[in-house]
Protein backbone atom coordinates (compact mmCIF):
# COMPACT_ATOMS: atom_id res chain seq x y z
CA UNK A 1 0.00 0.00 0.00
CA UNK A 2 1.34 3.43 -0.91
CA UNK A 3 1.86 6.17 1.62
CA UNK A 4 -0.85 8.86 1.75
CA UNK A 5 1.61 11.53 0.60
CA UNK A 6 2.39 9.65 -2.61
CA UNK A 7 -1.25 9.19 -3.54
CA UNK A 8 -1.75 12.93 -3.89
CA UNK A 9 1.17 13.17 -6.30
CA UNK A 10 -0.17 10.34 -8.44
CA UNK A 11 -3.62 11.88 -8.56
CA UNK A 12 -2.19 15.24 -9.58
CA UNK A 13 -0.12 13.65 -12.34
CA UNK A 14 -3.13 11.74 -13.67
CA UNK A 15 -5.25 14.87 -13.57
CA UNK A 16 -2.63 16.76 -15.57
CA UNK A 17 -2.46 14.04 -18.23
CA UNK A 18 -6.23 13.82 -18.30
CA UNK A 19 -6.51 17.59 -18.78
CA UNK A 20 -4.22 17.30 -21.81
CA UNK A 21 -6.57 14.70 -23.24
CA UNK A 22 -9.48 17.04 -22.60
CA UNK A 23 -7.68 19.68 -24.63
CA UNK A 24 -7.22 17.16 -27.44
CA UNK A 25 -10.96 16.49 -27.48
CA UNK A 26 -11.77 20.20 -27.61
CA UNK A 27 -9.21 20.73 -30.38
CA UNK A 28 -10.80 17.93 -32.40
CA UNK A 29 -14.26 19.38 -31.85
CA UNK A 30 -13.15 22.85 -32.97
CA UNK A 31 -11.29 21.39 -35.94
CA UNK A 32 -14.42 19.56 -37.10
CA UNK A 33 -16.52 22.71 -36.94
CA UNK A 34 -13.81 24.73 -38.67
CA UNK A 35 -13.97 22.31 -41.62
CA UNK A 36 -17.77 22.49 -41.67
CA UNK A 37 -17.75 26.29 -41.57
CA UNK A 38 -15.11 26.42 -44.31
CA UNK A 39 -17.26 24.23 -46.55
CA UNK A 40 -20.37 26.32 -45.86
CA UNK A 41 -18.50 29.59 -46.45
CA UNK A 42 -17.07 28.37 -49.76
CA UNK A 43 -20.49 27.10 -50.84
CA UNK A 44 -22.13 30.42 -49.97
CA UNK A 45 -19.47 32.32 -51.93
CA UNK A 46 -19.76 30.05 -54.97
CA UNK A 47 -23.54 30.36 -55.05
CA UNK A 48 -23.33 34.16 -54.63
CA UNK A 49 -25.17 34.24 -51.31
CA UNK A 50 -24.16 36.41 -48.34
CA UNK A 51 -21.30 34.65 -46.54
CA UNK A 52 -20.04 37.29 -44.12
CA UNK A 53 -21.63 35.70 -41.05
CA UNK A 54 -20.27 32.26 -41.94
CA UNK A 55 -16.82 33.72 -42.59
CA UNK A 56 -16.83 35.52 -39.23
CA UNK A 57 -17.91 32.30 -37.51
CA UNK A 58 -15.03 30.52 -39.24
CA UNK A 59 -12.62 33.22 -38.07
CA UNK A 60 -13.78 32.91 -34.45
CA UNK A 61 -13.50 29.11 -34.63
CA UNK A 62 -9.99 29.27 -36.08
CA UNK A 63 -8.87 31.75 -33.43
CA UNK A 64 -10.27 29.51 -30.70
CA UNK A 65 -8.52 26.51 -32.28
CA UNK A 66 -5.22 28.39 -32.41
CA UNK A 67 -5.57 29.41 -28.77
CA UNK A 68 -6.35 25.84 -27.68
CA UNK A 69 -3.33 24.46 -29.55
CA UNK A 70 -1.08 27.01 -27.86
CA UNK A 71 -2.50 26.13 -24.45
CA UNK A 72 -2.12 22.41 -25.18
CA UNK A 73 1.60 22.82 -25.89
CA UNK A 74 2.13 23.94 -22.27
CA UNK A 75 0.84 20.63 -20.93
CA UNK A 76 3.00 17.51 -20.77
CA UNK A 77 2.86 14.87 -23.49
CA UNK A 78 0.55 11.94 -22.96
CA UNK A 79 2.54 9.06 -21.54
CA UNK A 80 -0.12 6.78 -20.09
CA UNK A 81 -2.08 4.17 -21.96
CA UNK A 82 -5.80 3.62 -21.80
CA UNK A 83 -7.20 1.05 -19.47
CA UNK A 84 -9.04 -1.82 -21.13
Secondary structure as the mmCIF struct_conf table of DSSP 4:
data_model
#
loop_
_struct_conf.conf_type_id
_struct_conf.id
_struct_conf.beg_label_comp_id
_struct_conf.beg_label_asym_id
_struct_conf.beg_label_seq_id
_struct_conf.end_label_comp_id
_struct_conf.end_label_asym_id
_struct_conf.end_label_seq_id
HELX_RH_AL_P HELX_RH_AL_P1 UNK A 4 UNK A 46
TURN_TY1_P TURN_TY1_P1 UNK A 47 UNK A 48
HELX_RH_AL_P HELX_RH_AL_P2 UNK A 52 UNK A 74
BEND BEND1 UNK A 75 UNK A 75
HELX_LH_PP_P HELX_LH_PP_P1 UNK A 76 UNK A 78
#
